Amino acid sequence: MPIRTELLEILACPKCKGPIRLAEEDGSLRCDACRLAYPIRDEIPVMLIDEAQSF
């Protein structure tokens, strides 16, 4: 599921405000500082802390 590079550049982790990256293995958006993975549903990032999973 492709996420545009421009979108990745402006998105930030809602918890720490740090950078996120696209995880190729499961298609989630990950914050390495918080160790949280945010899901992408129907090509829309779900950037809610309550929806995130630890990795």
Secondary structure, DSSP 4 states (H G I P E B T S, - for coil): ----HHHHHH---TTT----EE-TTT--EEETTTTEEE-EETTEE---GGG-EE-
